[in-house]
Amino acid sequence: MMKTLLKSVAGLALALAVVATTATTADAQRQNCAPRELVVKRLAEKYGESRQSIGMGQQGMVMETFASNESGSWTITVTTPNGMTCLVASGQSYEVLAEALPVVDTDA
C-alpha cells in the first residue's frame, strides 16, 4: 500500500510540476513564489529541508524536490529561468526509494 501511495504522490507531483512549468512571470507573481535563494533559505531554516533531487523541464524550468530526513516533510519547487521559484506541492512521509526496473522478457 505504501508503494502505491508513493507512486500516486509521485504522479500527482509530476502532473503539478508539468502544470507549473507552463507558468509565466505574471503567473509566478500570483502564486506562492519568491527568488530562489529566499525559498531555499526558508525551506532549510523553517522545515529543515535540503535538495534531494533535480530535473530540467520545458522552457528552461528546473524542478527540485526538497525534503527533511528528520521530519519527513517535503516540498516540490519549480524555478523559472529568471530565478523565480514557485512552490508546487508539499507534504509529509518523504522516503528515498531505489527501485530496480522490472525484468523484461525478450523471448518471443
Phi, psi and omega per residue, in radians:
M1 nan -0.684 -3.128
M2 -1.086 -0.723 3.122
K3 -1.119 -0.690 3.114
T4 -1.109 -0.764 3.116
L5 -1.086 -0.795 -3.135
L6 -1.120 -0.669 3.100
K7 -1.139 -0.688 3.112
S8 -1.126 -0.757 3.119
V9 -1.117 -0.755 3.126
A10 -1.096 -0.720 3.107
G11 -1.107 -0.752 3.109
L12 -1.124 -0.757 3.139
A13 -1.077 -0.736 3.124
L14 -1.104 -0.775 3.124
A15 -1.080 -0.741 3.113
L16 -1.145 -0.672 3.119
A17 -1.121 -0.692 3.112
V18 -1.104 -0.757 3.110
V19 -1.099 -0.759 -3.104
A20 -1.150 -0.526 -3.112
T21 -1.213 -0.231 3.105
T22 -1.642 0.042 -3.118
A23 -1.196 2.462 3.040
T24 -1.612 3.043 3.112
T25 -1.066 -0.688 3.107
A26 -1.111 -0.713 3.095
D27 -1.076 -0.727 -3.106
A28 -1.065 -0.618 -3.139
Q29 -1.220 -0.469 3.126
R30 -1.492 -0.384 -3.129
Q31 -1.523 -3.056 3.110
N32 -1.440 1.397 -3.019
C33 -2.260 2.713 3.081
A34 -2.828 2.972 3.054
P35 -1.003 2.504 -3.017
R36 -0.940 -0.820 -3.087
E37 -1.047 -0.583 3.108
L38 -1.235 -0.733 3.130
V39 -1.119 -0.819 -3.131
V40 -1.060 -0.752 3.125
K41 -1.097 -0.770 -3.124
R42 -1.138 -0.742 3.116
L43 -1.093 -0.667 3.130
A44 -1.233 -0.835 -3.051
E45 -1.277 -0.756 -3.041
K46 -1.492 -0.610 -3.025
Y47 -2.059 -0.109 -3.114
G48 1.187 0.462 -3.087
E49 -1.655 2.455 3.038
S50 -2.228 2.851 -3.083
R51 -1.183 2.277 -3.136
Q52 -1.950 -0.484 3.127
S53 -2.725 2.835 -3.098
I54 -2.601 2.615 3.084
G55 -2.734 2.641 3.117
M56 -1.589 2.380 3.089
G57 -1.913 -2.951 3.133
Q58 -1.239 2.706 3.043
Q59 0.975 0.581 3.080
G60 1.339 0.223 3.113
M61 -1.344 2.592 3.118
V62 -2.109 2.186 3.090
M63 -1.774 2.307 3.125
E64 -2.309 2.558 3.013
T65 -1.951 2.208 3.059
F66 -1.946 2.512 -3.138
A67 -2.699 2.764 3.057
S68 -1.905 2.133 3.078
N69 -1.200 -0.428 -3.122
E70 -1.395 -0.896 -3.059
S71 -1.629 -0.379 -3.093
G72 1.472 0.048 3.112
S73 -1.260 2.656 3.130
W74 -2.538 2.696 3.130
T75 -2.495 2.374 3.043
I76 -1.884 2.267 3.126
T77 -2.141 2.761 2.995
V78 -2.263 2.240 -3.135
T79 -1.936 2.267 3.122
T80 -1.424 2.856 3.128
P81 -1.017 -0.412 -3.139
N82 -1.487 0.085 3.070
G83 1.600 0.036 3.107
M84 -1.435 2.224 -3.113
T85 -1.942 2.286 -3.140
C86 -2.016 2.430 3.052
L87 -1.392 2.208 -3.076
V88 -1.776 -0.747 -3.117
A89 -2.775 2.772 3.070
S90 -2.696 2.836 -3.131
G91 -3.107 -2.800 -3.078
Q92 -2.202 3.036 3.042
S93 1.160 0.709 3.103
Y94 -1.191 2.366 3.086
E95 -2.395 2.503 3.054
V96 -1.575 2.247 3.137
L97 -2.081 2.551 3.034
A98 -2.301 1.401 -3.088
E99 -1.627 2.401 3.094
A100 -1.382 2.652 3.039
L101 -1.187 2.587 3.101
P102 -1.144 2.601 3.111
V103 -1.261 2.265 3.128
V104 -1.775 2.167 3.133
D105 -1.408 2.095 -3.101
T106 -1.674 -0.003 3.103
D107 -1.258 2.411 -3.136
A108 -1.813 nan nan
